[in-house]
């Protein structure tokens, strides 16, 4: 991953991050072409230059009988490699998996509520679900973001609490 920082002569900064060099270069080229950050570096003939540009020039050259001044860009482009800490990436993945696990639990909750409302799940069966060690284990795995392990244990459940179709639909969520 690359990070681009644009530093303007007026002191302001902006930038962006890119996953690949092609996207980064296209973004830079587009902004330069549109003068988004100010004027790029250029040679200006003495006839076209204004005093401020001449004062800001860093070089001059004579071509034939006329003089040109090199005026630097009104911005600087700094590119750096973004190093992602492997631990940060693991934490981000764990948080993402935990969110997915919570979503799966919310869907299971909605399914059980629907079954309860239609009389397909009575209070004794519901209490038995809450007391079932396998379901507690699956819930804990989902909350922790251990999706593959939860999926494995879910697939091993008999049809006591979930029909074959319900179980297949839940497993599809993983």
Buried (B, 14 or more C-beta within 10 A) or exposed (E): EBBBEBBBBEEEEEEBEBEEEEEBBEBBEEBBEEEEBEBEEEBBEEEEBEEEBBEBBEEBEEEEEEBBBBBBBBBEBEBEEEEEEEEEEEEEEEEEBBEBBEEBBEEBEEBBEEBBEEEEBEEEBBEEBEEBEBBEEBBEBBEBBBBEBBBBBBEEBEEEBBEEEBBEBBBEBB
